[in-house]
Amino acid sequence: MRPLTAKLLDRSILLAATIGMVARQYHIPSKEFWSERLEQRPYILVVLICVIGVFGAFTPLQAYSGRKRVERRSVVRQQVLTHFGKMLAVAKNSNPPIEAGDLGLHIWLIRRSFRHPLRGYLQRVATYRLGSTPTTRSFAPTRGMGVVGLCWKHNEEVSIDVQKLASRLTDQQSFEACRANEGPDAVMGFTWPEFKRVSHRGAVFASPIRGGSGDFIGCISVDARHGHDSMNVDDFWHEVNSLCSHLGHDDFDNL
């Protein structure tokens, strides 16, 4: 049960019991109506008083929903960390090995705003990283922008060896030539300043999270300073896609 649903149910039950007490106090619809009901079922008044007291003071459905949410969040995070640990094991095979604190896993969800009311944008709803560096930068890509934006655009797995791309596109002139000749996807839909801002993450992978109908609802991305070819293997993708499948059947609120 969602927290909002539990809250509405708590308040609805409290409101119904309160209306019942007020109706009985003011003889609505009639004094005879309540006299007959209370004579046949004298416990009704006690039940109404208990309901008002319990639901007014303790909001039991909200409390139950909160406990279940904490339990479910713990299970989902355990799943994420389990898959993340296996991704780290694959990353260790890079030459040189990728440091455990460097690898980052990000979970993205489609959101809409006044700026992007129809097509929306991707919001990072969770990040998992064992180290405090590099600092996670603010990034809210639209469809076709960045590796996660390309994943959204094509609704399929995408990986980019950014390190190799950055070594080839060392200045704005070469960047613009590549974008003009090969199309925006070749440079992840970025402009030159945007590309320079993100090119320090040398290997980036993204896989879609799909809803029940197969529609793209978000994605998972994994990034590191280097090691694209070492991580671009079946074992790594198996962990990423397996985690995407789990999250597609869960609630992003549990992250």
Contacts in CASP RR format, 6 or more apart in sequence:
PFRMAT RR
TARGET T0000
AUTHOR 0000-0000-0000
METHOD contacts of the structure
MODEL  1
MRPLTAKLLDRSILLAATIGMVARQYHIPSKEFWSERLEQRPYILVVLIC
VIGVFGAFTPLQAYSGRKRVERRSVVRQQVLTHFGKMLAVAKNSNPPIEA
GDLGLHIWLIRRSFRHPLRGYLQRVATYRLGSTPTTRSFAPTRGMGVVGL
CWKHNEEVSIDVQKLASRLTDQQSFEACRANEGPDAVMGFTWPEFKRVSH
RGAVFASPIRGGSGDFIGCISVDARHGHDSMNVDDFWHEVNSLCSHLGHD
DFDNL
1 9 0 8 1.000
1 61 0 8 1.000
1 64 0 8 1.000
1 65 0 8 1.000
1 68 0 8 1.000
2 65 0 8 1.000
2 251 0 8 1.000
2 253 0 8 1.000
3 62 0 8 1.000
3 65 0 8 1.000
3 66 0 8 1.000
3 69 0 8 1.000
5 65 0 8 1.000
6 59 0 8 1.000
6 61 0 8 1.000
6 62 0 8 1.000
6 64 0 8 1.000
6 65 0 8 1.000
6 66 0 8 1.000
7 59 0 8 1.000
7 61 0 8 1.000
7 62 0 8 1.000
9 61 0 8 1.000
10 55 0 8 1.000
10 56 0 8 1.000
10 59 0 8 1.000
10 60 0 8 1.000
10 61 0 8 1.000
10 62 0 8 1.000
13 51 0 8 1.000
13 55 0 8 1.000
13 61 0 8 1.000
14 51 0 8 1.000
14 52 0 8 1.000
14 55 0 8 1.000
14 56 0 8 1.000
17 48 0 8 1.000
17 51 0 8 1.000
17 52 0 8 1.000
17 55 0 8 1.000
18 52 0 8 1.000
20 48 0 8 1.000
21 48 0 8 1.000
21 49 0 8 1.000
21 52 0 8 1.000
22 28 0 8 1.000
23 29 0 8 1.000
23 34 0 8 1.000
24 34 0 8 1.000
24 38 0 8 1.000
24 45 0 8 1.000
24 48 0 8 1.000
27 33 0 8 1.000
27 34 0 8 1.000
37 44 0 8 1.000
38 44 0 8 1.000
38 45 0 8 1.000
54 60 0 8 1.000
69 253 0 8 1.000
69 254 0 8 1.000
72 250 0 8 1.000
72 251 0 8 1.000
72 254 0 8 1.000
73 254 0 8 1.000
73 255 0 8 1.000
75 254 0 8 1.000
76 246 0 8 1.000
76 247 0 8 1.000
76 250 0 8 1.000
76 254 0 8 1.000
76 255 0 8 1.000
77 254 0 8 1.000
77 255 0 8 1.000
79 243 0 8 1.000
79 246 0 8 1.000
80 105 0 8 1.000
80 107 0 8 1.000
80 126 0 8 1.000
80 128 0 8 1.000
80 243 0 8 1.000
80 255 0 8 1.000
81 128 0 8 1.000
83 239 0 8 1.000
83 240 0 8 1.000
83 242 0 8 1.000
83 243 0 8 1.000
84 103 0 8 1.000
84 105 0 8 1.000
84 128 0 8 1.000
86 235 0 8 1.000
86 239 0 8 1.000
87 103 0 8 1.000
87 105 0 8 1.000
87 222 0 8 1.000
87 231 0 8 1.000
87 236 0 8 1.000
87 239 0 8 1.000
87 240 0 8 1.000
88 98 0 8 1.000
88 100 0 8 1.000
88 103 0 8 1.000
88 130 0 8 1.000
90 230 0 8 1.000
90 231 0 8 1.000
90 233 0 8 1.000
90 235 0 8 1.000
90 236 0 8 1.000
90 239 0 8 1.000
91 97 0 8 1.000
91 98 0 8 1.000
91 103 0 8 1.000
91 224 0 8 1.000
91 227 0 8 1.000
91 230 0 8 1.000
91 231 0 8 1.000
91 236 0 8 1.000
92 98 0 8 1.000
92 100 0 8 1.000
93 230 0 8 1.000
94 224 0 8 1.000
94 226 0 8 1.000
94 227 0 8 1.000
94 230 0 8 1.000
94 231 0 8 1.000
95 230 0 8 1.000
96 226 0 8 1.000
98 224 0 8 1.000
98 225 0 8 1.000
98 226 0 8 1.000
98 227 0 8 1.000
98 230 0 8 1.000
98 231 0 8 1.000
100 130 0 8 1.000
100 131 0 8 1.000
101 129 0 8 1.000
101 130 0 8 1.000
101 131 0 8 1.000
101 133 0 8 1.000
102 131 0 8 1.000
102 134 0 8 1.000
102 224 0 8 1.000
102 225 0 8 1.000
103 129 0 8 1.000
103 130 0 8 1.000
103 222 0 8 1.000
103 223 0 8 1.000
103 224 0 8 1.000
104 127 0 8 1.000
104 128 0 8 1.000
104 129 0 8 1.000
104 222 0 8 1.000
104 223 0 8 1.000
104 224 0 8 1.000
105 127 0 8 1.000
105 128 0 8 1.000
105 129 0 8 1.000
105 220 0 8 1.000
105 221 0 8 1.000
105 222 0 8 1.000
106 124 0 8 1.000
106 126 0 8 1.000
106 127 0 8 1.000
106 128 0 8 1.000
106 136 0 8 1.000
106 148 0 8 1.000
106 220 0 8 1.000
106 221 0 8 1.000
106 222 0 8 1.000
106 223 0 8 1.000
107 124 0 8 1.000
107 125 0 8 1.000
107 126 0 8 1.000
107 127 0 8 1.000
107 209 0 8 1.000
107 218 0 8 1.000
107 219 0 8 1.000
107 220 0 8 1.000
107 247 0 8 1.000
107 252 0 8 1.000
107 255 0 8 1.000
108 122 0 8 1.000
108 123 0 8 1.000
108 124 0 8 1.000
108 125 0 8 1.000
108 148 0 8 1.000
108 218 0 8 1.000
108 219 0 8 1.000
108 220 0 8 1.000
108 221 0 8 1.000
109 122 0 8 1.000
109 123 0 8 1.000
109 125 0 8 1.000
109 217 0 8 1.000
109 218 0 8 1.000
109 252 0 8 1.000
110 120 0 8 1.000
110 121 0 8 1.000
110 122 0 8 1.000
110 123 0 8 1.000
110 152 0 8 1.000
110 216 0 8 1.000
110 217 0 8 1.000
110 218 0 8 1.000
111 120 0 8 1.000
111 121 0 8 1.000
111 122 0 8 1.000
111 123 0 8 1.000
112 118 0 8 1.000
112 120 0 8 1.000
112 121 0 8 1.000
113 120 0 8 1.000
113 121 0 8 1.000
115 121 0 8 1.000
116 142 0 8 1.000
119 142 0 8 1.000
119 143 0 8 1.000
120 142 0 8 1.000
120 143 0 8 1.000
121 140 0 8 1.000
121 141 0 8 1.000
121 142 0 8 1.000
122 140 0 8 1.000
122 141 0 8 1.000
122 142 0 8 1.000
122 148 0 8 1.000
122 149 0 8 1.000
122 152 0 8 1.000
122 218 0 8 1.000
122 219 0 8 1.000
123 140 0 8 1.000
124 136 0 8 1.000
124 139 0 8 1.000
124 140 0 8 1.000
125 252 0 8 1.000
125 255 0 8 1.000
126 255 0 8 1.000
127 136 0 8 1.000
129 136 0 8 1.000
134 200 0 8 1.000
134 201 0 8 1.000
137 197 0 8 1.000
137 198 0 8 1.000
139 198 0 8 1.000
141 148 0 8 1.000
141 149 0 8 1.000
142 149 0 8 1.000
143 149 0 8 1.000
143 152 0 8 1.000
143 153 0 8 1.000
144 150 0 8 1.000
144 152 0 8 1.000
144 153 0 8 1.000
144 184 0 8 1.000
144 185 0 8 1.000
144 188 0 8 1.000
144 189 0 8 1.000
145 188 0 8 1.000
145 189 0 8 1.000
145 190 0 8 1.000
146 188 0 8 1.000
146 189 0 8 1.000
146 190 0 8 1.000
146 198 0 8 1.000
147 158 0 8 1.000
147 159 0 8 1.000
147 160 0 8 1.000
147 188 0 8 1.000
147 204 0 8 1.000
147 205 0 8 1.000
147 206 0 8 1.000
147 221 0 8 1.000
148 206 0 8 1.000
148 219 0 8 1.000
148 221 0 8 1.000
149 188 0 8 1.000
149 206 0 8 1.000
149 219 0 8 1.000
150 158 0 8 1.000
150 160 0 8 1.000
150 185 0 8 1.000
150 188 0 8 1.000
150 189 0 8 1.000
150 206 0 8 1.000
151 157 0 8 1.000
151 158 0 8 1.000
151 206 0 8 1.000
151 207 0 8 1.000
151 208 0 8 1.000
151 216 0 8 1.000
151 219 0 8 1.000
151 221 0 8 1.000
152 208 0 8 1.000
152 216 0 8 1.000
152 218 0 8 1.000
152 219 0 8 1.000
153 185 0 8 1.000
155 208 0 8 1.000
155 210 0 8 1.000
155 216 0 8 1.000
156 208 0 8 1.000
157 205 0 8 1.000
157 206 0 8 1.000
157 207 0 8 1.000
157 208 0 8 1.000
157 237 0 8 1.000
157 240 0 8 1.000
157 241 0 8 1.000
158 205 0 8 1.000
158 206 0 8 1.000
158 207 0 8 1.000
159 203 0 8 1.000
159 204 0 8 1.000
159 205 0 8 1.000
159 206 0 8 1.000
159 228 0 8 1.000
159 232 0 8 1.000
160 188 0 8 1.000
160 203 0 8 1.000
160 204 0 8 1.000
160 228 0 8 1.000
161 202 0 8 1.000
161 203 0 8 1.000
161 228 0 8 1.000
161 229 0 8 1.000
162 188 0 8 1.000
162 198 0 8 1.000
162 199 0 8 1.000
162 201 0 8 1.000
162 202 0 8 1.000
162 203 0 8 1.000
162 204 0 8 1.000
162 228 0 8 1.000
163 202 0 8 1.000
163 203 0 8 1.000
163 225 0 8 1.000
163 226 0 8 1.000
163 227 0 8 1.000
163 228 0 8 1.000
164 228 0 8 1.000
165 187 0 8 1.000
165 199 0 8 1.000
166 195 0 8 1.000
166 199 0 8 1.000
166 202 0 8 1.000
168 174 0 8 1.000
168 178 0 8 1.000
169 175 0 8 1.000
169 178 0 8 1.000
169 187 0 8 1.000
169 195 0 8 1.000
172 192 0 8 1.000
175 187 0 8 1.000
175 192 0 8 1.000
175 195 0 8 1.000
176 192 0 8 1.000
178 186 0 8 1.000
178 187 0 8 1.000
179 186 0 8 1.000
179 187 0 8 1.000
179 189 0 8 1.000
187 195 0 8 1.000
188 195 0 8 1.000
188 198 0 8 1.000
190 198 0 8 1.000
200 225 0 8 1.000
201 223 0 8 1.000
201 224 0 8 1.000
201 225 0 8 1.000
202 223 0 8 1.000
202 224 0 8 1.000
202 225 0 8 1.000
202 226 0 8 1.000
202 227 0 8 1.000
202 228 0 8 1.000
203 223 0 8 1.000
203 224 0 8 1.000
203 225 0 8 1.000
203 226 0 8 1.000
203 227 0 8 1.000
203 228 0 8 1.000
203 231 0 8 1.000
204 221 0 8 1.000
204 222 0 8 1.000
204 223 0 8 1.000
205 221 0 8 1.000
205 222 0 8 1.000
205 223 0 8 1.000
205 231 0 8 1.000
205 232 0 8 1.000
205 236 0 8 1.000
205 237 0 8 1.000
205 240 0 8 1.000
206 219 0 8 1.000
206 220 0 8 1.000
206 221 0 8 1.000
206 222 0 8 1.000
207 219 0 8 1.000
207 220 0 8 1.000
207 237 0 8 1.000
207 240 0 8 1.000
207 241 0 8 1.000
207 244 0 8 1.000
208 216 0 8 1.000
208 218 0 8 1.000
208 219 0 8 1.000
208 244 0 8 1.000
209 216 0 8 1.000
209 217 0 8 1.000
209 218 0 8 1.000
209 219 0 8 1.000
209 220 0 8 1.000
209 244 0 8 1.000
209 247 0 8 1.000
209 248 0 8 1.000
210 216 0 8 1.000
210 217 0 8 1.000
210 244 0 8 1.000
210 248 0 8 1.000
211 217 0 8 1.000
211 248 0 8 1.000
211 249 0 8 1.000
212 248 0 8 1.000
212 249 0 8 1.000
217 248 0 8 1.000
219 244 0 8 1.000
220 240 0 8 1.000
220 243 0 8 1.000
220 244 0 8 1.000
220 247 0 8 1.000
222 231 0 8 1.000
222 240 0 8 1.000
224 231 0 8 1.000
247 255 0 8 1.000
END
